[in-house]
Amino acid sequence: MNVIKTGLADVLILEPRVFGDERGFFFESYNEREFIVRTGIEARFVQDNHSKSARNVLRGLHYQIRQPQGKLVRVTCGEVYDVAVDIRRRSPTFGKWTACVLSADNKRMLWIPAGLAHGFLVMSPSAEVQYKTTDYWAPEHERCIAWNDPALNIPWPLQGTPVLSSKDRQGLNLDQAEVFP
């Protein structure tokens, strides 16, 4: 596995070793020992999530203020623009974001530690996103930062108007949101 640092020190892009031949391909999507050795992170994953979305669906920017979740995100079908925003007030990168394209073709994964908001935009006709979390879903603690917060100024590669859930349409700007100390 190749580990690529991003503009946020704690957010990592992971590239697995892929073995391909005329039959197709094989790779380990997760190996705890390798993850610890390559990243130095000991994460205990307790839940796997899987979503399918159509083009221009924008999910996020989500986080849980209590029971915060670290996430290991990958795309198994299609392509997404995946974003992580640092919302830890004491962090030197508070209010900064990083993004990368995750796709079934590039097989990259993104490690997003607890304390960051996460969102993605589907760039292909549809996409399936799978991610492991370090804590359980707790809807009573779930929060949302506005995807289009002008202070963040994230250049989402939209093709038209984004498709948003009602929760995501009600996201708050970072300066109004409940954040981590």
Secondary structure, DSSP 4 states (H G I P E B T S, - for coil): -EEEE-SSTT-EEEE---EEETTEEE--S--HHHHHHHH-------EEEEEEEETTBEEEEEEESSS---EEEEEEESEEEEEEEE-BTTSTTTT-EEEEEEETTT--EEEE-TTEEEEEEE-SSEEEEEEEESS---GGGEEEB-TT-TTT------SSSPB--HHHHTPBPGGGS--B-
